């Protein structure tokens, strides 16, 4: 298995040999569970990296909007929401609503 590919038929997996310090937390798991736990940790790290990149983009957008005086997309959304709330408030007729 020097190519790093599994020899199992129909299996689309590859091996990733890692060198870790002897006191790494993964070694506190039993032999049969280490691969599963390592895969979970890798996946969690990948998702966290994606989330951090999205947060960085959001922060950059917020900074840009603040430097423009808050006149960005978010202020328009808030204005539209308050306009729609005001329209909804005016449509209820209390006489009909309270007529029991």
Phi and psi restraints in degrees (range 20) as a CNS / XPLOR table:
assign (resid 1 and name C) (resid 2 and name N)
       (resid 2 and name CA) (resid 2 and name C) 1.0 -69.1 20.0 2
assign (resid 2 and name N) (resid 2 and name CA)
       (resid 2 and name C) (resid 3 and name N) 1.0 -23.2 20.0 2
assign (resid 2 and name C) (resid 3 and name N)
       (resid 3 and name CA) (resid 3 and name C) 1.0 -74.1 20.0 2
assign (resid 3 and name N) (resid 3 and name CA)
       (resid 3 and name C) (resid 4 and name N) 1.0 -12.0 20.0 2
assign (resid 3 and name C) (resid 4 and name N)
       (resid 4 and name CA) (resid 4 and name C) 1.0 85.2 20.0 2
assign (resid 4 and name N) (resid 4 and name CA)
       (resid 4 and name C) (resid 5 and name N) 1.0 7.3 20.0 2
assign (resid 4 and name C) (resid 5 and name N)
       (resid 5 and name CA) (resid 5 and name C) 1.0 -108.7 20.0 2
assign (resid 5 and name N) (resid 5 and name CA)
       (resid 5 and name C) (resid 6 and name N) 1.0 146.5 20.0 2
assign (resid 5 and name C) (resid 6 and name N)
       (resid 6 and name CA) (resid 6 and name C) 1.0 -72.7 20.0 2
assign (resid 6 and name N) (resid 6 and name CA)
       (resid 6 and name C) (resid 7 and name N) 1.0 143.1 20.0 2
assign (resid 6 and name C) (resid 7 and name N)
       (resid 7 and name CA) (resid 7 and name C) 1.0 -88.1 20.0 2
assign (resid 7 and name N) (resid 7 and name CA)
       (resid 7 and name C) (resid 8 and name N) 1.0 -4.0 20.0 2
assign (resid 7 and name C) (resid 8 and name N)
       (resid 8 and name CA) (resid 8 and name C) 1.0 -65.1 20.0 2
assign (resid 8 and name N) (resid 8 and name CA)
       (resid 8 and name C) (resid 9 and name N) 1.0 139.2 20.0 2
assign (resid 8 and name C) (resid 9 and name N)
       (resid 9 and name CA) (resid 9 and name C) 1.0 -70.6 20.0 2
assign (resid 9 and name N) (resid 9 and name CA)
       (resid 9 and name C) (resid 10 and name N) 1.0 133.5 20.0 2
assign (resid 9 and name C) (resid 10 and name N)
       (resid 10 and name CA) (resid 10 and name C) 1.0 74.8 20.0 2
assign (resid 10 and name N) (resid 10 and name CA)
       (resid 10 and name C) (resid 11 and name N) 1.0 10.3 20.0 2
assign (resid 10 and name C) (resid 11 and name N)
       (resid 11 and name CA) (resid 11 and name C) 1.0 -101.3 20.0 2
assign (resid 11 and name N) (resid 11 and name CA)
       (resid 11 and name C) (resid 12 and name N) 1.0 125.6 20.0 2
assign (resid 11 and name C) (resid 12 and name N)
       (resid 12 and name CA) (resid 12 and name C) 1.0 -104.1 20.0 2
assign (resid 12 and name N) (resid 12 and name CA)
       (resid 12 and name C) (resid 13 and name N) 1.0 55.3 20.0 2
assign (resid 12 and name C) (resid 13 and name N)
       (resid 13 and name CA) (resid 13 and name C) 1.0 -119.4 20.0 2
assign (resid 13 and name N) (resid 13 and name CA)
       (resid 13 and name C) (resid 14 and name N) 1.0 158.1 20.0 2
assign (resid 13 and name C) (resid 14 and name N)
       (resid 14 and name CA) (resid 14 and name C) 1.0 -131.3 20.0 2
assign (resid 14 and name N) (resid 14 and name CA)
       (resid 14 and name C) (resid 15 and name N) 1.0 154.2 20.0 2
assign (resid 14 and name C) (resid 15 and name N)
       (resid 15 and name CA) (resid 15 and name C) 1.0 -91.7 20.0 2
assign (resid 15 and name N) (resid 15 and name CA)
       (resid 15 and name C) (resid 16 and name N) 1.0 150.4 20.0 2
assign (resid 15 and name C) (resid 16 and name N)
       (resid 16 and name CA) (resid 16 and name C) 1.0 -134.9 20.0 2
assign (resid 16 and name N) (resid 16 and name CA)
       (resid 16 and name C) (resid 17 and name N) 1.0 93.4 20.0 2
assign (resid 16 and name C) (resid 17 and name N)
       (resid 17 and name CA) (resid 17 and name C) 1.0 -68.5 20.0 2
assign (resid 17 and name N) (resid 17 and name CA)
       (resid 17 and name C) (resid 18 and name N) 1.0 132.8 20.0 2
assign (resid 17 and name C) (resid 18 and name N)
       (resid 18 and name CA) (resid 18 and name C) 1.0 -124.5 20.0 2
assign (resid 18 and name N) (resid 18 and name CA)
       (resid 18 and name C) (resid 19 and name N) 1.0 147.1 20.0 2
assign (resid 18 and name C) (resid 19 and name N)
       (resid 19 and name CA) (resid 19 and name C) 1.0 -112.1 20.0 2
assign (resid 19 and name N) (resid 19 and name CA)
       (resid 19 and name C) (resid 20 and name N) 1.0 121.4 20.0 2
assign (resid 19 and name C) (resid 20 and name N)
       (resid 20 and name CA) (resid 20 and name C) 1.0 -125.0 20.0 2
assign (resid 20 and name N) (resid 20 and name CA)
       (resid 20 and name C) (resid 21 and name N) 1.0 155.0 20.0 2
assign (resid 20 and name C) (resid 21 and name N)
       (resid 21 and name CA) (resid 21 and name C) 1.0 -64.0 20.0 2
assign (resid 21 and name N) (resid 21 and name CA)
       (resid 21 and name C) (resid 22 and name N) 1.0 151.6 20.0 2
assign (resid 21 and name C) (resid 22 and name N)
       (resid 22 and name CA) (resid 22 and name C) 1.0 -60.6 20.0 2
assign (resid 22 and name N) (resid 22 and name CA)
       (resid 22 and name C) (resid 23 and name N) 1.0 -24.6 20.0 2
assign (resid 22 and name C) (resid 23 and name N)
       (resid 23 and name CA) (resid 23 and name C) 1.0 -99.1 20.0 2
assign (resid 23 and name N) (resid 23 and name CA)
       (resid 23 and name C) (resid 24 and name N) 1.0 17.5 20.0 2
assign (resid 23 and name C) (resid 24 and name N)
       (resid 24 and name CA) (resid 24 and name C) 1.0 -63.3 20.0 2
assign (resid 24 and name N) (resid 24 and name CA)
       (resid 24 and name C) (resid 25 and name N) 1.0 142.8 20.0 2
assign (resid 24 and name C) (resid 25 and name N)
       (resid 25 and name CA) (resid 25 and name C) 1.0 -58.7 20.0 2
assign (resid 25 and name N) (resid 25 and name CA)
       (resid 25 and name C) (resid 26 and name N) 1.0 -24.1 20.0 2
assign (resid 25 and name C) (resid 26 and name N)
       (resid 26 and name CA) (resid 26 and name C) 1.0 -62.1 20.0 2
assign (resid 26 and name N) (resid 26 and name CA)
       (resid 26 and name C) (resid 27 and name N) 1.0 -27.0 20.0 2
assign (resid 26 and name C) (resid 27 and name N)
       (resid 27 and name CA) (resid 27 and name C) 1.0 -78.3 20.0 2
assign (resid 27 and name N) (resid 27 and name CA)
       (resid 27 and name C) (resid 28 and name N) 1.0 -2.5 20.0 2
assign (resid 27 and name C) (resid 28 and name N)
       (resid 28 and name CA) (resid 28 and name C) 1.0 -81.9 20.0 2
assign (resid 28 and name N) (resid 28 and name CA)
       (resid 28 and name C) (resid 29 and name N) 1.0 -9.7 20.0 2
assign (resid 28 and name C) (resid 29 and name N)
       (resid 29 and name CA) (resid 29 and name C) 1.0 -91.0 20.0 2
assign (resid 29 and name N) (resid 29 and name CA)
       (resid 29 and name C) (resid 30 and name N) 1.0 151.0 20.0 2
assign (resid 29 and name C) (resid 30 and name N)
       (resid 30 and name CA) (resid 30 and name C) 1.0 -63.6 20.0 2
assign (resid 30 and name N) (resid 30 and name CA)
       (resid 30 and name C) (resid 31 and name N) 1.0 157.8 20.0 2
assign (resid 30 and name C) (resid 31 and name N)
       (resid 31 and name CA) (resid 31 and name C) 1.0 -50.6 20.0 2
assign (resid 31 and name N) (resid 31 and name CA)
       (resid 31 and name C) (resid 32 and name N) 1.0 -42.9 20.0 2
assign (resid 31 and name C) (resid 32 and name N)
       (resid 32 and name CA) (resid 32 and name C) 1.0 -72.6 20.0 2
assign (resid 32 and name N) (resid 32 and name CA)
       (resid 32 and name C) (resid 33 and name N) 1.0 -14.9 20.0 2
assign (resid 32 and name C) (resid 33 and name N)
       (resid 33 and name CA) (resid 33 and name C) 1.0 -104.5 20.0 2
assign (resid 33 and name N) (resid 33 and name CA)
       (resid 33 and name C) (resid 34 and name N) 1.0 -13.4 20.0 2
assign (resid 33 and name C) (resid 34 and name N)
       (resid 34 and name CA) (resid 34 and name C) 1.0 -60.6 20.0 2
assign (resid 34 and name N) (resid 34 and name CA)
       (resid 34 and name C) (resid 35 and name N) 1.0 -42.9 20.0 2
assign (resid 34 and name C) (resid 35 and name N)
       (resid 35 and name CA) (resid 35 and name C) 1.0 -63.0 20.0 2
assign (resid 35 and name N) (resid 35 and name CA)
       (resid 35 and name C) (resid 36 and name N) 1.0 -44.0 20.0 2
assign (resid 35 and name C) (resid 36 and name N)
       (resid 36 and name CA) (resid 36 and name C) 1.0 -62.6 20.0 2
assign (resid 36 and name N) (resid 36 and name CA)
       (resid 36 and name C) (resid 37 and name N) 1.0 -46.2 20.0 2
assign (resid 36 and name C) (resid 37 and name N)
       (resid 37 and name CA) (resid 37 and name C) 1.0 -64.6 20.0 2
assign (resid 37 and name N) (resid 37 and name CA)
       (resid 37 and name C) (resid 38 and name N) 1.0 -41.9 20.0 2
assign (resid 37 and name C) (resid 38 and name N)
       (resid 38 and name CA) (resid 38 and name C) 1.0 -62.5 20.0 2
assign (resid 38 and name N) (resid 38 and name CA)
       (resid 38 and name C) (resid 39 and name N) 1.0 -40.6 20.0 2
assign (resid 38 and name C) (resid 39 and name N)
       (resid 39 and name CA) (resid 39 and name C) 1.0 -62.3 20.0 2
assign (resid 39 and name N) (resid 39 and name CA)
       (resid 39 and name C) (resid 40 and name N) 1.0 -43.0 20.0 2
assign (resid 39 and name C) (resid 40 and name N)
       (resid 40 and name CA) (resid 40 and name C) 1.0 -61.6 20.0 2
assign (resid 40 and name N) (resid 40 and name CA)
       (resid 40 and name C) (resid 41 and name N) 1.0 -44.4 20.0 2
assign (resid 40 and name C) (resid 41 and name N)
       (resid 41 and name CA) (resid 41 and name C) 1.0 -64.1 20.0 2
assign (resid 41 and name N) (resid 41 and name CA)
       (resid 41 and name C) (resid 42 and name N) 1.0 -39.6 20.0 2
assign (resid 41 and name C) (resid 42 and name N)
       (resid 42 and name CA) (resid 42 and name C) 1.0 -63.6 20.0 2
assign (resid 42 and name N) (resid 42 and name CA)
       (resid 42 and name C) (resid 43 and name N) 1.0 -42.9 20.0 2
assign (resid 42 and name C) (resid 43 and name N)
       (resid 43 and name CA) (resid 43 and name C) 1.0 -65.4 20.0 2
assign (resid 43 and name N) (resid 43 and name CA)
       (resid 43 and name C) (resid 44 and name N) 1.0 -42.0 20.0 2
assign (resid 43 and name C) (resid 44 and name N)
       (resid 44 and name CA) (resid 44 and name C) 1.0 -62.6 20.0 2
assign (resid 44 and name N) (resid 44 and name CA)
       (resid 44 and name C) (resid 45 and name N) 1.0 -40.7 20.0 2
assign (resid 44 and name C) (resid 45 and name N)
       (resid 45 and name CA) (resid 45 and name C) 1.0 -64.3 20.0 2
assign (resid 45 and name N) (resid 45 and name CA)
       (resid 45 and name C) (resid 46 and name N) 1.0 -39.5 20.0 2
assign (resid 45 and name C) (resid 46 and name N)
       (resid 46 and name CA) (resid 46 and name C) 1.0 -63.2 20.0 2
assign (resid 46 and name N) (resid 46 and name CA)
       (resid 46 and name C) (resid 47 and name N) 1.0 -45.6 20.0 2
assign (resid 46 and name C) (resid 47 and name N)
       (resid 47 and name CA) (resid 47 and name C) 1.0 -64.2 20.0 2
assign (resid 47 and name N) (resid 47 and name CA)
       (resid 47 and name C) (resid 48 and name N) 1.0 -40.0 20.0 2
assign (resid 47 and name C) (resid 48 and name N)
       (resid 48 and name CA) (resid 48 and name C) 1.0 -63.3 20.0 2
assign (resid 48 and name N) (resid 48 and name CA)
       (resid 48 and name C) (resid 49 and name N) 1.0 -39.9 20.0 2
assign (resid 48 and name C) (resid 49 and name N)
       (resid 49 and name CA) (resid 49 and name C) 1.0 -62.6 20.0 2
assign (resid 49 and name N) (resid 49 and name CA)
       (resid 49 and name C) (resid 50 and name N) 1.0 -43.2 20.0 2
assign (resid 49 and name C) (resid 50 and name N)
       (resid 50 and name CA) (resid 50 and name C) 1.0 -61.6 20.0 2
assign (resid 50 and name N) (resid 50 and name CA)
       (resid 50 and name C) (resid 51 and name N) 1.0 -44.3 20.0 2
assign (resid 50 and name C) (resid 51 and name N)
       (resid 51 and name CA) (resid 51 and name C) 1.0 -63.8 20.0 2
assign (resid 51 and name N) (resid 51 and name CA)
       (resid 51 and name C) (resid 52 and name N) 1.0 -39.9 20.0 2
assign (resid 51 and name C) (resid 52 and name N)
       (resid 52 and name CA) (resid 52 and name C) 1.0 -64.6 20.0 2
assign (resid 52 and name N) (resid 52 and name CA)
       (resid 52 and name C) (resid 53 and name N) 1.0 -39.0 20.0 2
assign (resid 52 and name C) (resid 53 and name N)
       (resid 53 and name CA) (resid 53 and name C) 1.0 -64.0 20.0 2
assign (resid 53 and name N) (resid 53 and name CA)
       (resid 53 and name C) (resid 54 and name N) 1.0 -40.9 20.0 2
assign (resid 53 and name C) (resid 54 and name N)
       (resid 54 and name CA) (resid 54 and name C) 1.0 -64.7 20.0 2
assign (resid 54 and name N) (resid 54 and name CA)
       (resid 54 and name C) (resid 55 and name N) 1.0 -41.0 20.0 2
assign (resid 54 and name C) (resid 55 and name N)
       (resid 55 and name CA) (resid 55 and name C) 1.0 -63.1 20.0 2
assign (resid 55 and name N) (resid 55 and name CA)
       (resid 55 and name C) (resid 56 and name N) 1.0 -41.5 20.0 2
assign (resid 55 and name C) (resid 56 and name N)
       (resid 56 and name CA) (resid 56 and name C) 1.0 -61.6 20.0 2
assign (resid 56 and name N) (resid 56 and name CA)
       (resid 56 and name C) (resid 57 and name N) 1.0 -42.0 20.0 2
assign (resid 56 and name C) (resid 57 and name N)
       (resid 57 and name CA) (resid 57 and name C) 1.0 -64.1 20.0 2
assign (resid 57 and name N) (resid 57 and name CA)
       (resid 57 and name C) (resid 58 and name N) 1.0 -41.7 20.0 2
assign (resid 57 and name C) (resid 58 and name N)
       (resid 58 and name CA) (resid 58 and name C) 1.0 -63.1 20.0 2
assign (resid 58 and name N) (resid 58 and name CA)
       (resid 58 and name C) (resid 59 and name N) 1.0 -42.9 20.0 2
assign (resid 58 and name C) (resid 59 and name N)
       (resid 59 and name CA) (resid 59 and name C) 1.0 -63.6 20.0 2
assign (resid 59 and name N) (resid 59 and name CA)
       (resid 59 and name C) (resid 60 and name N) 1.0 -41.1 20.0 2
assign (resid 59 and name C) (resid 60 and name N)
       (resid 60 and name CA) (resid 60 and name C) 1.0 -62.0 20.0 2
assign (resid 60 and name N) (resid 60 and name CA)
       (resid 60 and name C) (resid 61 and name N) 1.0 -39.8 20.0 2
assign (resid 60 and name C) (resid 61 and name N)
       (resid 61 and name CA) (resid 61 and name C) 1.0 -66.6 20.0 2
assign (resid 61 and name N) (resid 61 and name CA)
       (resid 61 and name C) (resid 62 and name N) 1.0 -41.5 20.0 2
assign (resid 61 and name C) (resid 62 and name N)
       (resid 62 and name CA) (resid 62 and name C) 1.0 -63.4 20.0 2
assign (resid 62 and name N) (resid 62 and name CA)
       (resid 62 and name C) (resid 63 and name N) 1.0 -44.5 20.0 2
assign (resid 62 and name C) (resid 63 and name N)
       (resid 63 and name CA) (resid 63 and name C) 1.0 -60.4 20.0 2
assign (resid 63 and name N) (resid 63 and name CA)
       (resid 63 and name C) (resid 64 and name N) 1.0 -41.6 20.0 2
assign (resid 63 and name C) (resid 64 and name N)
       (resid 64 and name CA) (resid 64 and name C) 1.0 -63.5 20.0 2
assign (resid 64 and name N) (resid 64 and name CA)
       (resid 64 and name C) (resid 65 and name N) 1.0 -43.2 20.0 2
assign (resid 64 and name C) (resid 65 and name N)
       (resid 65 and name CA) (resid 65 and name C) 1.0 -64.8 20.0 2
assign (resid 65 and name N) (resid 65 and name CA)
       (resid 65 and name C) (resid 66 and name N) 1.0 -39.6 20.0 2
assign (resid 65 and name C) (resid 66 and name N)
       (resid 66 and name CA) (resid 66 and name C) 1.0 -66.3 20.0 2
assign (resid 66 and name N) (resid 66 and name CA)
       (resid 66 and name C) (resid 67 and name N) 1.0 -37.0 20.0 2
assign (resid 66 and name C) (resid 67 and name N)
       (resid 67 and name CA) (resid 67 and name C) 1.0 -69.0 20.0 2
assign (resid 67 and name N) (resid 67 and name CA)
       (resid 67 and name C) (resid 68 and name N) 1.0 -23.0 20.0 2
assign (resid 67 and name C) (resid 68 and name N)
       (resid 68 and name CA) (resid 68 and name C) 1.0 -87.7 20.0 2
assign (resid 68 and name N) (resid 68 and name CA)
       (resid 68 and name C) (resid 69 and name N) 1.0 4.7 20.0 2
assign (resid 68 and name C) (resid 69 and name N)
       (resid 69 and name CA) (resid 69 and name C) 1.0 86.7 20.0 2
assign (resid 69 and name N) (resid 69 and name CA)
       (resid 69 and name C) (resid 70 and name N) 1.0 20.5 20.0 2
assign (resid 69 and name C) (resid 70 and name N)
       (resid 70 and name CA) (resid 70 and name C) 1.0 77.5 20.0 2
assign (resid 70 and name N) (resid 70 and name CA)
       (resid 70 and name C) (resid 71 and name N) 1.0 12.1 20.0 2
assign (resid 70 and name C) (resid 71 and name N)
       (resid 71 and name CA) (resid 71 and name C) 1.0 -93.1 20.0 2
assign (resid 71 and name N) (resid 71 and name CA)
       (resid 71 and name C) (resid 72 and name N) 1.0 49.8 20.0 2
assign (resid 71 and name C) (resid 72 and name N)
       (resid 72 and name CA) (resid 72 and name C) 1.0 -104.8 20.0 2
assign (resid 72 and name N) (resid 72 and name CA)
       (resid 72 and name C) (resid 73 and name N) 1.0 -163.0 20.0 2
assign (resid 72 and name C) (resid 73 and name N)
       (resid 73 and name CA) (resid 73 and name C) 1.0 -61.4 20.0 2
assign (resid 73 and name N) (resid 73 and name CA)
       (resid 73 and name C) (resid 74 and name N) 1.0 -39.0 20.0 2
assign (resid 73 and name C) (resid 74 and name N)
       (resid 74 and name CA) (resid 74 and name C) 1.0 -64.0 20.0 2
assign (resid 74 and name N) (resid 74 and name CA)
       (resid 74 and name C) (resid 75 and name N) 1.0 -40.2 20.0 2
assign (resid 74 and name C) (resid 75 and name N)
       (resid 75 and name CA) (resid 75 and name C) 1.0 -65.9 20.0 2
assign (resid 75 and name N) (resid 75 and name CA)
       (resid 75 and name C) (resid 76 and name N) 1.0 -33.4 20.0 2
assign (resid 75 and name C) (resid 76 and name N)
       (resid 76 and name CA) (resid 76 and name C) 1.0 -66.7 20.0 2
assign (resid 76 and name N) (resid 76 and name CA)
       (resid 76 and name C) (resid 77 and name N) 1.0 -39.6 20.0 2
assign (resid 76 and name C) (resid 77 and name N)
       (resid 77 and name CA) (resid 77 and name C) 1.0 -64.1 20.0 2
assign (resid 77 and name N) (resid 77 and name CA)
       (resid 77 and name C) (resid 78 and name N) 1.0 -44.4 20.0 2
assign (resid 77 and name C) (resid 78 and name N)
       (resid 78 and name CA) (resid 78 and name C) 1.0 -62.4 20.0 2
assign (resid 78 and name N) (resid 78 and name CA)
       (resid 78 and name C) (resid 79 and name N) 1.0 -41.3 20.0 2
assign (resid 78 and name C) (resid 79 and name N)
       (resid 79 and name CA) (resid 79 and name C) 1.0 -63.6 20.0 2
assign (resid 79 and name N) (resid 79 and name CA)
       (resid 79 and name C) (resid 80 and name N) 1.0 -43.2 20.0 2
assign (resid 79 and name C) (resid 80 and name N)
       (resid 80 and name CA) (resid 80 and name C) 1.0 -63.3 20.0 2
assign (resid 80 and name N) (resid 80 and name CA)
       (resid 80 and name C) (resid 81 and name N) 1.0 -39.4 20.0 2
assign (resid 80 and name C) (resid 81 and name N)
       (resid 81 and name CA) (resid 81 and name C) 1.0 -65.5 20.0 2
assign (resid 81 and name N) (resid 81 and name CA)
       (resid 81 and name C) (resid 82 and name N) 1.0 -42.0 20.0 2
assign (resid 81 and name C) (resid 82 and name N)
       (resid 82 and name CA) (resid 82 and name C) 1.0 -68.6 20.0 2
assign (resid 82 and name N) (resid 82 and name CA)
       (resid 82 and name C) (resid 83 and name N) 1.0 -36.0 20.0 2
assign (resid 82 and name C) (resid 83 and name N)
       (resid 83 and name CA) (resid 83 and name C) 1.0 -62.9 20.0 2
assign (resid 83 and name N) (resid 83 and name CA)
       (resid 83 and name C) (resid 84 and name N) 1.0 -43.7 20.0 2
assign (resid 83 and name C) (resid 84 and name N)
       (resid 84 and name CA) (resid 84 and name C) 1.0 -68.9 20.0 2
assign (resid 84 and name N) (resid 84 and name CA)
       (resid 84 and name C) (resid 85 and name N) 1.0 -35.6 20.0 2
assign (resid 84 and name C) (resid 85 and name N)
       (resid 85 and name CA) (resid 85 and name C) 1.0 -65.7 20.0 2
assign (resid 85 and name N) (resid 85 and name CA)
       (resid 85 and name C) (resid 86 and name N) 1.0 -41.2 20.0 2
assign (resid 85 and name C) (resid 86 and name N)
       (resid 86 and name CA) (resid 86 and name C) 1.0 -63.6 20.0 2
assign (resid 86 and name N) (resid 86 and name CA)
       (resid 86 and name C) (resid 87 and name N) 1.0 -40.1 20.0 2
assign (resid 86 and name C) (resid 87 and name N)
       (resid 87 and name CA) (resid 87 and name C) 1.0 -64.8 20.0 2
assign (resid 87 and name N) (resid 87 and name CA)
       (resid 87 and name C) (resid 88 and name N) 1.0 -40.1 20.0 2
assign (resid 87 and name C) (resid 88 and name N)
       (resid 88 and name CA) (resid 88 and name C) 1.0 -65.4 20.0 2
assign (resid 88 and name N) (resid 88 and name CA)
       (resid 88 and name C) (resid 89 and name N) 1.0 -38.2 20.0 2
assign (resid 88 and name C) (resid 89 and name N)
       (resid 89 and name CA) (resid 89 and name C) 1.0 -62.6 20.0 2
assign (resid 89 and name N) (resid 89 and name CA)
       (resid 89 and name C) (resid 90 and name N) 1.0 -36.2 20.0 2
assign (resid 89 and name C) (resid 90 and name N)
       (resid 90 and name CA) (resid 90 and name C) 1.0 -78.7 20.0 2
assign (resid 90 and name N) (resid 90 and name CA)
       (resid 90 and name C) (resid 91 and name N) 1.0 -13.4 20.0 2
assign (resid 90 and name C) (resid 91 and name N)
       (resid 91 and name CA) (resid 91 and name C) 1.0 -86.1 20.0 2
assign (resid 91 and name N) (resid 91 and name CA)
       (resid 91 and name C) (resid 92 and name N) 1.0 -14.0 20.0 2
assign (resid 91 and name C) (resid 92 and name N)
       (resid 92 and name CA) (resid 92 and name C) 1.0 -87.6 20.0 2
assign (resid 92 and name N) (resid 92 and name CA)
       (resid 92 and name C) (resid 93 and name N) 1.0 124.9 20.0 2
assign (resid 92 and name C) (resid 93 and name N)
       (resid 93 and name CA) (resid 93 and name C) 1.0 -95.3 20.0 2
assign (resid 93 and name N) (resid 93 and name CA)
       (resid 93 and name C) (resid 94 and name N) 1.0 111.2 20.0 2
assign (resid 93 and name C) (resid 94 and name N)
       (resid 94 and name CA) (resid 94 and name C) 1.0 -60.4 20.0 2
assign (resid 94 and name N) (resid 94 and name CA)
       (resid 94 and name C) (resid 95 and name N) 1.0 -32.4 20.0 2
assign (resid 94 and name C) (resid 95 and name N)
       (resid 95 and name CA) (resid 95 and name C) 1.0 -65.1 20.0 2
assign (resid 95 and name N) (resid 95 and name CA)
       (resid 95 and name C) (resid 96 and name N) 1.0 -41.7 20.0 2
assign (resid 95 and name C) (resid 96 and name N)
       (resid 96 and name CA) (resid 96 and name C) 1.0 -73.9 20.0 2
assign (resid 96 and name N) (resid 96 and name CA)
       (resid 96 and name C) (resid 97 and name N) 1.0 -39.0 20.0 2
assign (resid 96 and name C) (resid 97 and name N)
       (resid 97 and name CA) (resid 97 and name C) 1.0 -65.8 20.0 2
assign (resid 97 and name N) (resid 97 and name CA)
       (resid 97 and name C) (resid 98 and name N) 1.0 -38.8 20.0 2
assign (resid 97 and name C) (resid 98 and name N)
       (resid 98 and name CA) (resid 98 and name C) 1.0 -89.7 20.0 2
assign (resid 98 and name N) (resid 98 and name CA)
       (resid 98 and name C) (resid 99 and name N) 1.0 -6.0 20.0 2
assign (resid 98 and name C) (resid 99 and name N)
       (resid 99 and name CA) (resid 99 and name C) 1.0 -73.1 20.0 2
assign (resid 99 and name N) (resid 99 and name CA)
       (resid 99 and name C) (resid 100 and name N) 1.0 108.5 20.0 2
